[in-house]
Amino acid sequence: MLKWALIFAVVALIAGALGFTGMAGAAAGIAKLLFVVAVIGFVLFLALGAFVGKKISGG
């Protein structure tokens, strides 16, 4: 997911440099959304891994 966020961020930068402001804004919005979803997913799986790891190891 971070890969796609980076791709959309690069597209936004290139489109902005070429003057396509509408397309740049849309691509930047998608990049932000994908980044936030990836961070939330990372934190969720990190917490689940910590809690499940404690249950499995008996700690």
C-alpha positions as CSV (number, residue, x, y, z in Angstrom):
1,M,0.0,0.0,0.0
2,L,2.9,2.3,0.7
3,K,4.2,1.6,-2.7
4,W,1.0,2.9,-4.3
5,A,1.0,6.0,-2.0
6,L,4.5,6.7,-3.2
7,I,3.5,6.3,-6.8
8,F,0.6,8.7,-6.4
9,A,2.8,11.2,-4.6
10,V,5.3,11.1,-7.5
11,V,2.4,11.5,-10.0
12,A,1.1,14.5,-8.1
13,L,4.5,16.1,-8.1
14,I,5.0,15.6,-11.8
15,A,1.5,16.7,-12.6
16,G,1.9,19.8,-10.4
17,A,5.2,20.7,-12.1
18,L,3.6,20.4,-15.5
19,G,0.6,22.6,-14.5
20,F,-2.1,20.0,-14.2
21,T,-3.3,21.2,-10.8
22,G,-6.6,19.4,-10.7
23,M,-4.9,16.0,-11.4
24,A,-2.1,16.8,-9.0
25,G,-4.6,17.6,-6.2
26,A,-6.5,14.4,-6.8
27,A,-3.4,12.3,-6.9
28,A,-2.1,14.0,-3.7
29,G,-5.4,13.2,-2.0
30,I,-5.3,9.6,-3.0
31,A,-1.7,9.4,-1.8
32,K,-2.6,10.8,1.6
33,L,-5.5,8.4,2.0
34,L,-3.4,5.4,1.1
35,F,-0.7,6.5,3.5
36,V,-3.1,6.9,6.4
37,V,-4.7,3.5,5.7
38,A,-1.3,1.9,5.6
39,V,-0.2,3.5,8.9
40,I,-3.5,2.4,10.6
41,G,-3.1,-1.1,9.2
42,F,0.5,-1.2,10.5
43,V,-0.4,-0.1,14.0
44,L,-3.4,-2.5,14.1
45,F,-1.3,-5.5,13.1
46,L,1.5,-4.4,15.5
47,A,-1.0,-4.3,18.4
48,L,-2.6,-7.6,17.4
49,G,0.8,-9.3,17.1
50,A,1.9,-8.1,20.5
51,F,-1.3,-9.2,22.2
52,V,-1.5,-12.6,20.4
53,G,2.2,-13.2,20.9
54,K,1.7,-12.8,24.7
55,K,-1.3,-15.2,24.6
56,I,0.6,-17.9,22.6
57,S,3.8,-17.7,24.7
58,G,1.9,-17.8,27.9
59,G,3.2,-14.4,29.2
